[in-house]
Structures are given as C-alpha cells and as structure tokens.
Amino acid sequence: MKLGFSSVCINPETEVELSGYGWYLERKATGVMDDIYAHALFLEAAPSSALLIGCDLLALSPYIVNKVKAALADELSLSEEQIILSCIHTHTAPSAAQTIGCGEMSWDYVTFLISKLIEAGKAAAAVLYPVASVRYGQTEIEPIGFNRAHRDGSEGLLDSNVYVTSFELEGEKPYLMVNYSCHPVILGPKSEISPDYPGDLIEILKERGYHSIFLNGCCGDIDPISNRDQWGCGTKEVIHTYALRLADGVEAALKQAEEIDCSTLKTASFTFTLEAQELDWPAMDAAIEKDYSPYDPSSPIRRATEKWLELMKRKVFTQSNPYEETVYIQAFRIGKFVYIAAQGELFTQIGVDVRKALSDSVVIFNENANAAIRYVADDRDIDLRQYAGGLQSNLVYAQLPLKKGALEHFSRSISDGVKKLLPN
C-alpha cells in the first residue's frame, strides 16, 4: 500500500458570504482568523485506489462535487466511486452549498474552490509513500459536546469516543484519519473565516509530529459544550482548549491501537431512498401557519418560509416522486477497517447503530460527505417538531420533513450495503 497527501489553502480571494447560523444574515467575511484548507488523502493498493478530500467548509453543492469528481477521475484515471469529498461543517467559512438564505454563494468563489480541490487531489496523488503499517485505535475522552436536541433535561445520546486510523509511512511522518462527532460552531456568527476546532486540532497534531485529516462524525444533534451555557460565545481560547483535549485523545487512542492488515484496498458505493411526509399544498400552508404565523411577515425567517413554499409546491407539482429522496454512500475497506462517507447531518444514533451492526469491523463514520442534502433526525425529534425533525432545518435545505422511522432505515441501509459490498 502507498499513501499520498496534500493541504491546499482555500481562503477566498474575493468577497464572500459565510454560511450558517440563520437566514439572510448577509454575513460577509471581514477577514481570516485562521486559514481554511482542503486536505487530501490518496491511497493505493494495486489494483485499487481511493481519494478523499476533506474541506474546511460547511457543505458542498452537487455542482461543485460533480465538477471536481469528473475532473479528478479524468486526470488520475479513477472512477468517480473512488473519489470522496467531505466537509467538516464549520459555520465560519464561505458558502459553497445550496441552502435557503444561509449564505449566498459567490460564483467567483465556486470556480476558485473547484480549481483548488482539483489541485489538492492531484497533489496528493503525485507523491506516494510506502505504508509500513496501519493501526486503528479509539478512546473515550471528556466530551467537548452535548446533545442539543435534549435541552429539556432528558438524557440524550452522546458519542465521546475519538476514532483514529494511523498510517505509518516510510520516509515521512505518520498520517492520521481522525474522527469525532461535534458541530464546529464554537465561535458563533463571527464574520472572520475559521475552521473552528478541527483546524486547530490539525495544527496541534502537526506540532506533535503527525499529518492528519479531520472527519466529522454523526453530530446533527451535538453542539460544543460552550454553547450549552451561552450560545455562540466561544473564542479562539475555547477552540484551543477543545482541540488540545481531542489531540490528547488521539495520542491515547494510538497507544492502544491494533495493527490492521493493509494488503488490500476495496471501494464501494450505493444508494437508498428516504421517504418524506406527503404534504400537499394545503398541508404545507397549514404547517407554515402553525409554526411561523407569530413572526413578522418581513422577518428573515418568514422570507425563508415563502421561498420554501415556492420550492416545495413546485417540487410536488413537477416531480414524479416528490416524496422520495436518494442518499449516496461511499466507503472503502482496508482489512478490518472500514471508512464510510454518508450524506447529511445525522443524529448520533446512526453512528452508534452502524458500528454495532458492523461489530466485526472497526469503523470511521464520516457525515456531511459529498453534496449537502438534509438532517436525519430520530422519531422523538420528528414528533416534537424540533429543529432537525420539524420544518426549521428543512427551510435551510429546501426539503420536506421526513417520515418517522427514517433514522432506523438510514442506519440499516448503510450497514446492509457495507456488509454486502465490503464484507470483512
């Protein structure tokens, strides 16, 4: 097995809006607190290869994903199944995904970003180092996050484990795939660009002698602890404190890591569908009236509801299956280690369920991969019409709310797909 890697700065060179934190904020970047990057990892074990590019962004549009994959597939003689894009989901980076009012995309930045992601992928594949060994470890840490879907005091699920796959290289420092689950929203709606805690973690690991890529886990219901007491109050110092805790967790995991057979690399991709609630036009109007009638008609959120109604009514009227959504999954396996890249902002339970179902393997589960689609929440969140399971998050992603049972179906579909296509 051989491995190559690169890091390419993706700071904007023109005016951009930042993505996240609400509707029509017009939150233009005023500077750079910390640089943002595309970190690329290229793996080769003849006859197979895999390319993973992690972006310090909130999310990516299908247009960007398709353009980058097509170009890199042509340049590197890969299939698009072998190329994975992912985002750490920071909310202090330029908008690069299709959302309603949560940061307008700049065409100049879109074209710039596409070129930089292609550059990162080509650079990672250009210089390859022999892999001496692969090891996998995990350890539980004092969590940096809490379950934000359970603010009523009820107990919410939290995965406090740091998962690490280490590639020992001949002639270069070790390369780490680091996986932890927490929204990178420590800073709140600042106007300076930042990768939040994942960027600081990578810098700390570099100082400690490691190259690395951060891959966010299932964190659709997980916010940083700093947000529990006062939302959006975090600072660079808080970021550094959390990143240090994670870095210590990474090194603790490495101390007890097990060696993985790295003689083979296998890749796979598959799809499945989610079922949305079958809201017709009157039901959509009624849902908006129920949840948002108290808001001022001129408020940003009412502006978002009007746009959502327009898009959803058109969807129901023009599409043959408007209540079905396709989810795209990619994965690769090295011995008993499997990496899974899933679309969406996913509740913690999904990662827990998938790891349980794949108990004969060790797993890094990476959400928010490829093109942005939606939240996938549990039945409780759907019943309570909370942010992820109700209308509000669907106003962001221009989707209809999901039917109950979506989370279980999501977990089972991924587990079944990996078992079928990448058995241990």
N, C-alpha and C positions, 0 to 999 in steps of 0.2 A: 504494500500500500504506500502511496505517496500523498503528500498534502501541500497545498499552496495557500497563501492568504494575502490579503491586502486591506488597507484602510484608505479611503478617499474622502476628503472633506467635501461636504455638500452644503456649506453655508451659502445662502443666496447672494447673488451679485447685483440684484435689482430689488425694488420694493416688493414686499410680500405681506400678506396677512397670515397670522398664526392661527392654528387650528385647535378647536376645542373650547370648552367652558361656557357655551351658550350661543344664542342666536344673534346674528347681525351685530356683533360687537365691534366690527371694523378694527380689530386689534392688530395694527401694523407693527412690524418688527422695528424697534428703535436701536437695536444693537445686538451684540453677541456676548452673552455671559460666558458660555463655553461652546467650543466648536461642536458641530454635529457631523457625523460620518456615515458612510456606507462601509460596513465591514464584510468582506467576502471570504468565504472558505471553499476551497476546491479540493475534492477527494477523488483519488483514482486508484482502483484496484482492478486491473485488466480482467475482463473487457469492459468494466462498468466505471462510470464517473458520476459525481454529483456536485453541483454548485449551489451554495447557499449564500445569499446576500442579505444581511441584516441592516436595516435603515433606521437612523435616529429621527423618525417621523411618527406622526400619529397613525397614518394609514395611507394606502395607495389606491389609485383608481384603476379600473380594468384597462384603460387605455395605456397607462404607464407600464403596468405589468406585462401586457401583451407585446408592446413595442420592445421592451428590454429583453424579454424571453426570446422573441423572434430573432433579434439581432445577435444575441449571445449563442443561440442554437446554431446560427449560420457561421459565426466567427469561430466557434470552438468545436463544431461538428458534434453537437449534443442534440438529444431530443428535448423538447420543452418540459417533458416529465422529469428530466434530470436537473432542472433549474428551479430553485425555490427563492421567492422574495418574502421578506418578513419585516415588520416594523415593531419597535419597542413600545410604541404608543405614547410617547411624550406629547404633552399638550402645549409645549413651548417650542414649536418648530413650524416651518411653512406648511400651509395646506397643500396636500397632494392627493386628496380623495374627494369623491362626490358625496357631499353632505348638503343638507338644507341649512344654509346660513351660518355654518360653523367654520367660517374662514373661506373666503373666496380664493380659488386657485388662480395663480398667475401663469399665463401661457409661457412667458419667458422662463419662469422657474421650472415649469413642467419639462420644457425642452432641455434646459440645463441639467435637470435631475436625470432624465433619461440618458444623456451622454455620460454623466458621472457614474451611474450604475453599470453601464456597459464598460466603462473604463475600469471600475472595481473588479468586475467579473473577469475581464481579460488579464488584468494584472495578477489576480490570484492564480490563474491557470498558467501563467508564464514561467514561474519558477517553482519547482516542486521539490520537496524534501522527503527522503525516505522516512517512513514511520517505523520507529523501533518497537513501539508497543502502544496499546490503547488500554486505558483504565477508566473505570466508572466508579463513582462514589456519591454518596448523599449523606447529609447530616441535617438534623433539626437545629434551628437557631432561635434565639429570642426574636419573635416576628417583628418586621418593620411595618406590617399592615394589619388591618382589622376588617371584618365583614360589614361593609356599609349597608348591605340590604337588611340588616338586623339592628337598626338603631333603636328599636323598641325594647331592647334589653334581652330579647330571646337569643338563644345560642346559635350563632352562625358558623358554618364550616370554614376552616382556615387551614391551608397547607403551609406549614412553617419550614418545609424542607428546602435546602439548596441541593440541586442536582448538577453533577459535573461529569463531563466526559473529557479525559485528558489524552492528548496525542503527544507522545514523546518522540521528538524528531532528531534525526542525525544532522548535526551541523547547525542547529537553530534551537532557540528556547522552546519549551513546550507550548502547545496550543490548546486552549480550553474552550469547550462549549459549556456555558453557564446558564442555568435555568432556575428562575424563581418567579413567584406569582405576586405582583403588586402593581397597581396603576402608578405610572410615573407622573404624579400630579402634586408633588410636594410644594412647588413654587406658587401654585395658583395662577391666575390670569395675568402674569407679568408680560411685559412687552419685549423682553430680551430673549433671544434664542438660547435654548439649553436642552441637552439630552436628559436632564433630570438625573436621578440616582444611577441609572445604568451607565451613563458616560463616565461618572466619577469612579464607579466600580472598575471599569476597564482601565482607567488611568492608574488606579491603585494596584491592580494586578500587574500592569506593565512595570511599575516600580519594583514589584516583588519578583520579577523575572518571568512573567507569562505573557504570551499573546492570547487574546480572547475575543469571543463574540458573546453578547448577551441575548438570550432568547426568553421573552416573557412567557410565563405560564398562564393558566386559566385564572384571570384576575378581573373578570367582569363585575364581580361583587366585592373586590378588595381594594381599599384605599390605604394610603400611608397613615400610620398612627397619628402623625402631626395634624391630619385633617379631622380626627375624632373630636378634639377639643375646640379647635378653631379652624374652619375650612380655609385652605389656601394661604396659610400663614407661614409656610416653610421658607427657609433661607438656604444659602449655599452651605452654611454650617450644618444644618439639619441633613441636607443631602450627603455631606461628607460623613456624618455620623452613621447614617444608614448604610452607605457604601462600605465603610470600614467593617461594619458588622457582617455584611454579606461577604466581603473579602476574607475575613477570618473564617466564615463558614465554608467558603470554597477550599481553603487550605486544610480545614478539619476534615472535609469530605475526602480530599486527596490522600490524607494519611491512612484512611481505611478503605481506599479504593481497591477494587478487584480487577485483575487483568482480563481483557476481552480478546477473544480470537479475532484477529484483523486480517485474515487471509482472503475474505470475500466482502464485497460491497454489492448490495442489491437495492434497486429503487422501484417504487411503485406509485401509482396514483389511481384514484377512484372518486366517484361522485355518489351522492344520495340526495334525497329531497326532503325538505321541511314543509309542513302544512300550516298555512296561516289561517287565522279566523276569517270566515267567509262573510265579510262585511259588504253589504251592498251600499249604494249611495245614501239612502236614508239612514242606515246604521252608522255610517261614517259621520254624517252630520250630527246625529244624536250623541255619538261618543265625544266629539269635539265640544258640543254644547255642555255636556255633563262635566267634563274636566276643565274646560277653559273659558266658560262664559263669564266668570268673575274678572278676568283680565281685561284691561283697557284695550279696545279694538285696535289702537295704534301701537300697542306694545310689540317688542320684537317677537315674543312667543306667539302672539296672535298672527303676526305676519308669517311665522313658520307654519302655523296650522292651516292658513289659507293656501300656502304653497303645497303642503302635504295633501290637502283635499283635492287640489287640482291634479296632482300627480297620481294619487290613488284612484280617483274616479276615471282618469284616462286609462290607467292600468287595467281596471276591472272591465272597462268597456272595449278595450282593444286587444287584450291578450287572451289566448285560448285557454291557458291555465294560470290565471292571475293569483290563485291561492297556493301555488306550489313554487318553492324556491330551491334552486340547485346549489349544493355545497360541494366544493372541490377540496380534496385532501391529497397531500403528497407525503411520502415517507421514504426513509432509507434504513437499511439494516446492515450492521457490522457485527457479525457473531450474534451474541445475545442482546446487544444494544440496538434499540430502535429509536429513531428520531421521527416525530410526527409533526407535520405542519398543517394546521387547521385554520380555515377562515373563521372570522367572527370574534366578537368579545364574549367570552364564555365564562359561565359560572364555575366556581371551584369544583363542584361535584363532578363535572365532566372529567377533569384530570384524574380525580380520585378513582372514578369508576373505570376509566380506561386502564390505569395502572393495575387495578385489581383484576380486570379481565385478562390482562397480558402478564400475569404474575410469573410466567416462565421467562420473561424478558426484563431488561432494565430500560427505562423509558425517559426520554426528554420530550415533553409535550409543549409545543410552541403555538400559541394562539396568534390571531391577527396576522396570519400569513396570506400572501398574495393579495387579491383585491378585497377591499372592505365590503362587508355585507350587512351585519346586524349584531345585536345582542342575542344570546341564547340563555334564557333565564329558567329558573325552576318553577314548578307549579304554584308554590306559595307566592312568588313574586307576580305571577300572572293573575292569580286570584285577587291579590291586594292592589293590582293595577299600579304597582310601584314603577320606578324609573325604567328599569330594564324590561320588565314584563308587561308594562302598560303601554300607553301611547307615547310617552315622552321620548324614549330612546328611538322610537320609530319615526318621530319627527326629525331626528338627526339623519337617519339612514334612508329615509323615504321608503319604508316598508310597512306592511300590515302586521299587527300583533300576531304572535304565534299561538297555535292551539296548545292546550295543556298536553303534557307528555313529550314535548319537543326535546327537552334536555335528555331524558332517558333514551329517546330514539337517536339523538346525536351521538351519545356515548356508545350505544350498542352498534351503530352503523360503522363507527371508526374501529372499534375493537374487532368486529367481524371482518371488515375489509383488510386490516393488517394481518389477522390470522390466516385469511385466505391467500393473500398475495405475498406476504413476507413471513411465512411460518418460521419459528425458531428451530 
